[in-house]
Each structure stands twice: as C-alpha cells, then as structure tokens.
C-alpha cells in the first residue's frame, strides 16, 4: 500500500468514527467523501469495506460500556454473578431490533444524493423542533434501565427508518427516544446498545457476500480502517456523552440542514 492509499483509508476511517455516533448521517458524509476520495480497490471490496470498518467503531462502544453491557459480574469468593438487569436490557435490545430487521428484509433504498440530502434536512429540522418542544419538560425516562419493552419497540420503529439513506441510525433512534420522553443520555446509551447487534450483523453479512479470499493489500486496508475508526470513535463517544449532559441536540440539527443544502447545491452544480 502506497502513502496516498494509506491517507485515503485513514481519512475514511476518521469520517466513519465521527459520523457513526454523532447523529449527522455517516451515509451523507461518505457520499461526499466518495466524490473526492477514490480508493484504488475493486467496487465489491470498497462496498464491503465501508460497512466492515464499522466493527472498529463497535469495538469502541463495547470497551467504553463494557461494565453495562457484560451481564456477568466477577466476585473473588463466589465466582461470577449474573446481572439480571443487564440481561433484561439485552432482551429489550432484541425487541428494538425486530422492526429494523423486518425493514432490512422487505425494503431497499438507493443511495441517491437527493434522497440523502432530503433526509439530512428533514431530520435536522426534527431535531430542532423536538428539542424546542422538550424545553422545560422533565424526561419520563431518565436512565437506561428505566426504558420499558414498549419504549424499546417504539425506538426500534424509529431505527427502522434509518434504512433511508441520510437518515442516520443513531439520529433516528435518538429522535425516537426524545419523542417518547427518554432523556438525551439514556437515548444515546440505548442507541449504542442497539448498534452492537445491528452493525455486527450487517458487517458479517457483507463479509460473507464478499467472500473470505482477501488479498494481503485488502486485509491491511481493512485492518487500518477498523483501527482508525476505533480510535476516533473512542474520542467521539466520550465527547458526545459529555456534551449532551450539558446541551441539547439542536447544533447537530443545524449542521444536518446545512450539510443537506451543500449536498444539493454540489450535485446540482456538478
């Protein structure tokens, strides 16, 4: 791999690590990145690569939230103790994944630049409107553990909307949480939990579809992309959790609107 290709992979890994967790649409950003950065790989590998580097981002979530995600607590004298509340939370995650799984099987959307732009703008407006509507309201659900099975399913319905390019998986689930009265922190944390089975499942499907016959250059590209996405995700997740404890999501809404307008303008003038 030459230095130019290495820089391309690093840039894509950085974009993935940032946009996967902030509610600003990784698809919308990858669409723009693809206009200016062309990897010297086959189209089949590139498509698989853009999904599989999500595994690096997921590893960051698992490490940062390990204590909340792992259902066994180690005890020096009595061995491992099962944390029932963690098992219950994972059952809620399974419930939330069902609508998205059905949507993935039944629906298919093409990554059209105008669809992406429209989704960026619409969800940007929704973030601003919902945050204004919630101003002064006390969240009904303040912690991750307080999310009910009904709440989880409703959030899952919103996650299913992320099949539309430009919507943002994290953006749609966070909006779903805010609409039904879940606090920003709890909505974001539940989004991280949801991401684990969804993104791991999609990545594995892409690898199976591609096949396991990687060249050495492809394997190096994949590893570097995952490592960069992992390192950037660590920083971004910590930033997001700190930010939303003090402020709302409106800044991301305005960013989405501006980006959507930029995407439309760019492709109209292209």
C-alpha positions as CSV (number, residue, x, y, z in Angstrom):
1,X,0.0,0.0,0.0
2,X,1.5,3.4,-1.0
3,X,1.3,6.5,1.1
4,X,-1.6,8.0,-0.9
5,X,-3.8,5.0,-0.4
6,X,-2.9,4.9,3.3
7,X,-4.0,8.5,3.7
8,X,-7.3,7.7,1.9
9,X,-8.0,4.8,4.2
10,X,-7.2,6.9,7.3
11,X,-9.5,9.7,6.2
12,X,-12.4,7.3,5.6
13,X,-11.7,5.7,9.0
14,X,-11.8,9.2,10.6
15,X,-15.1,10.1,8.9
16,X,-16.6,6.7,9.9
17,X,-15.5,7.1,13.5
18,X,-17.0,10.6,13.7
19,X,-20.3,10.2,11.8
20,X,-21.3,6.8,13.1
21,X,-22.0,8.1,16.6
22,X,-22.9,11.7,16.1
23,X,-26.5,12.0,14.7
24,X,-25.3,13.5,11.4
25,X,-25.5,10.6,9.0
26,X,-22.4,8.6,8.0
27,X,-24.1,7.9,4.6
28,X,-24.3,11.6,3.8
29,X,-20.7,12.1,4.6
30,X,-19.5,9.0,2.8
31,X,-21.4,10.2,-0.2
32,X,-19.3,13.4,-0.2
33,X,-16.1,11.6,0.6
34,X,-16.6,9.3,-2.3
35,X,-16.8,12.3,-4.6
36,X,-13.3,13.3,-3.7
37,X,-11.5,10.2,-2.5
38,X,-11.4,7.2,-4.8
39,X,-9.8,4.1,-3.3
40,X,-7.7,2.0,-5.6
41,X,-9.7,-1.1,-5.0
42,X,-12.5,-3.1,-6.7
43,X,-16.1,-1.8,-6.3
44,X,-17.0,-5.0,-4.4
45,X,-14.3,-4.6,-1.9
46,X,-15.0,-0.9,-1.4
47,X,-18.7,-1.6,-0.7
48,X,-17.8,-4.2,1.9
49,X,-15.0,-2.1,3.4
50,X,-17.3,0.9,4.1
51,X,-19.5,-1.5,6.2
52,X,-16.9,-3.6,7.9
53,X,-14.9,-0.7,9.3
54,X,-18.0,-0.2,11.5
55,X,-16.6,-3.1,13.5
56,X,-13.8,-0.8,14.7
57,X,-16.4,1.7,15.8
58,X,-18.4,-1.0,17.6
59,X,-15.3,-2.2,19.5
60,X,-15.0,1.3,20.9
61,X,-18.6,1.1,22.3
62,X,-18.0,-2.4,23.8
63,X,-14.9,-1.2,25.6
64,X,-16.4,2.0,26.9
65,X,-19.6,0.5,28.0
66,X,-18.3,-3.0,29.0
67,X,-19.5,-2.8,32.6
68,X,-23.0,-2.0,31.4
69,X,-23.0,-4.5,28.5
70,X,-21.4,-7.6,30.1
71,X,-24.1,-9.5,32.1
72,X,-21.7,-11.2,34.5
73,X,-20.0,-9.6,37.5
74,X,-16.8,-11.1,38.8
75,X,-16.7,-11.9,42.5
76,X,-13.4,-13.0,44.2
77,X,-15.0,-15.6,46.5
78,X,-18.2,-16.7,44.8
79,X,-17.1,-16.6,41.1
80,X,-19.3,-14.8,38.6
81,X,-22.7,-13.3,39.4
82,X,-25.3,-12.8,36.8
83,X,-26.6,-9.2,36.5
84,X,-30.3,-9.7,35.7
85,X,-30.8,-6.1,34.8
86,X,-28.2,-6.4,32.0
87,X,-29.9,-9.5,30.6
88,X,-33.3,-7.7,30.7
89,X,-31.7,-4.7,28.9
90,X,-30.4,-7.0,26.1
91,X,-33.9,-8.6,25.7
92,X,-35.1,-5.0,25.2
93,X,-32.4,-4.5,22.6
94,X,-33.6,-7.6,20.8
95,X,-37.2,-6.3,20.8
96,X,-35.9,-3.0,19.4
97,X,-34.0,-4.7,16.6
98,X,-37.1,-6.5,15.2
99,X,-38.6,-3.6,13.2
100,X,-35.2,-2.8,11.7
101,X,-34.6,-6.4,10.7
102,X,-38.0,-6.6,9.0
103,X,-37.4,-3.3,7.2
104,X,-34.0,-4.5,6.0
105,X,-35.6,-7.7,4.6
106,X,-38.5,-6.0,2.9
107,X,-37.3,-2.6,1.8
108,X,-34.4,-1.3,-0.2
109,X,-33.3,2.3,-0.9
110,X,-30.7,3.5,-3.4
111,X,-28.1,6.0,-2.2
112,X,-29.4,8.8,-4.3
113,X,-27.8,12.1,-3.4
114,X,-31.1,14.0,-3.3
115,X,-32.7,11.4,-1.1
116,X,-29.7,11.7,1.3
117,X,-29.9,15.5,1.2
118,X,-33.6,15.5,1.9
119,X,-33.2,13.1,4.9
120,X,-30.4,15.2,6.3
121,X,-32.6,18.3,6.1
122,X,-35.8,16.7,7.4
123,X,-34.2,15.1,10.4
124,X,-32.2,18.2,11.1
125,X,-35.5,20.1,11.3
126,X,-36.9,17.4,13.5
127,X,-34.0,17.6,16.0
128,X,-34.6,21.4,16.4
129,X,-38.4,21.1,16.6
130,X,-38.3,18.2,19.1
131,X,-35.7,19.9,21.3
132,X,-37.7,23.1,21.4
133,X,-40.8,21.1,22.2
134,X,-39.0,19.3,25.1
135,X,-37.6,22.5,26.5
136,X,-38.5,22.7,30.2
137,X,-40.0,19.2,30.2
138,X,-38.8,16.6,32.6
139,X,-37.9,13.4,30.9
140,X,-40.2,10.5,31.7
141,X,-37.3,8.0,31.4
142,X,-34.0,9.2,32.9
143,X,-31.8,6.1,32.9
144,X,-31.1,3.3,30.6
145,X,-32.6,0.7,33.0
146,X,-35.9,2.6,33.1
147,X,-36.6,2.0,29.3
148,X,-39.5,-0.4,29.1
149,X,-40.1,-3.0,26.5
150,X,-42.7,-0.7,24.9
151,X,-40.2,2.1,24.8
152,X,-37.6,-0.2,23.2
153,X,-40.0,-1.3,20.5
154,X,-41.0,2.3,19.6
155,X,-37.4,3.3,19.4
156,X,-36.8,0.2,17.2
157,X,-39.6,1.5,14.9
158,X,-37.7,4.8,14.5
159,X,-34.4,2.8,13.9
160,X,-36.1,1.1,11.0
161,X,-36.4,4.5,9.3
162,X,-32.6,4.6,9.1
163,X,-32.9,2.3,6.1
164,X,-33.5,5.5,4.2
165,X,-30.0,6.8,3.2
166,X,-29.0,10.0,5.0
167,X,-31.4,9.4,8.0
168,X,-28.6,8.2,10.4
169,X,-29.1,5.2,12.5
170,X,-28.1,7.0,15.7
171,X,-30.1,10.1,14.7
172,X,-33.3,8.2,14.1
173,X,-33.1,6.2,17.4
174,X,-32.2,9.3,19.4
175,X,-35.1,11.2,17.9
176,X,-37.4,8.2,18.7
177,X,-36.2,8.3,22.3
178,X,-36.7,12.0,22.7
179,X,-40.2,11.9,21.2
180,X,-41.4,9.4,23.8
181,X,-39.8,11.1,26.8
182,X,-36.4,9.4,27.2
183,X,-33.6,11.6,28.4
184,X,-30.8,12.5,26.0
185,X,-28.2,10.4,27.9
186,X,-30.4,7.3,28.1
187,X,-31.4,7.7,24.4
188,X,-27.8,7.9,23.4
189,X,-26.7,4.9,25.5
190,X,-29.6,2.8,24.2
191,X,-28.5,3.7,20.7
192,X,-25.0,2.4,21.5
193,X,-26.5,-0.9,22.7
194,X,-28.6,-1.2,19.6
195,X,-25.6,-0.6,17.4
196,X,-23.8,-3.7,18.5
197,X,-26.1,-6.5,17.1
198,X,-27.2,-4.3,14.1
199,X,-23.7,-3.3,12.9
200,X,-22.0,-6.6,13.7
201,X,-24.8,-8.4,11.8
202,X,-24.7,-6.2,8.8
203,X,-20.8,-6.3,8.7
204,X,-20.8,-10.1,8.8
205,X,-23.3,-10.3,6.0
206,X,-21.2,-8.1,3.9
207,X,-18.1,-10.2,4.6
208,X,-20.0,-13.4,3.7
209,X,-21.3,-11.8,0.5
210,X,-17.8,-10.7,-0.5
211,X,-16.1,-14.0,0.5
212,X,-13.1,-14.6,2.7
213,X,-10.5,-14.5,0.0
214,X,-8.8,-11.2,0.8
215,X,-5.5,-10.2,-0.8
216,X,-2.8,-9.0,1.6
217,X,-3.4,-5.4,0.5
218,X,-7.1,-5.7,1.1
219,X,-6.6,-7.2,4.5
220,X,-4.2,-4.4,5.5
221,X,-6.6,-1.8,4.2
222,X,-9.4,-3.4,6.3
223,X,-7.3,-3.5,9.5
224,X,-6.1,0.1,9.2
225,X,-9.6,1.3,8.5
226,X,-11.0,-0.5,11.6
227,X,-8.2,0.7,13.9
228,X,-8.7,4.3,12.8
229,X,-12.4,4.1,13.2
230,X,-11.9,2.5,16.7
231,X,-9.6,5.2,17.9
232,X,-11.7,8.1,16.6
233,X,-14.9,6.5,18.0
234,X,-13.4,6.4,21.5
235,X,-12.9,10.2,21.4
236,X,-16.2,11.0,19.7
237,X,-18.3,8.8,22.0
238,X,-16.7,10.4,25.1
239,X,-17.3,13.8,23.6
240,X,-20.9,13.1,22.8
241,X,-21.8,11.8,26.2
242,X,-20.1,14.8,27.9
243,X,-21.8,17.2,25.5
244,X,-25.4,16.0,25.9
245,X,-25.2,16.2,29.7
246,X,-24.9,20.0,29.3
247,X,-26.5,20.8,26.0
248,X,-29.1,19.6,23.5
249,X,-29.0,18.1,20.0
250,X,-30.0,21.3,18.1
251,X,-26.5,22.1,16.9
252,X,-26.5,18.7,15.1
253,X,-29.9,19.6,13.6
254,X,-28.5,22.8,12.2
255,X,-25.4,21.0,10.9
256,X,-27.6,18.4,9.1
257,X,-29.6,21.2,7.4
258,X,-26.5,23.0,6.2
259,X,-24.9,19.8,5.0
260,X,-28.1,18.8,3.2
261,X,-28.2,22.2,1.4
262,X,-24.5,21.8,0.5
263,X,-25.1,18.3,-0.9
264,X,-28.0,19.5,-3.1
265,X,-26.0,22.5,-4.3
266,X,-22.9,20.5,-5.1
267,X,-24.7,17.9,-7.2
268,X,-26.9,20.5,-9.0
269,X,-23.8,22.5,-10.0
270,X,-21.7,19.4,-10.7
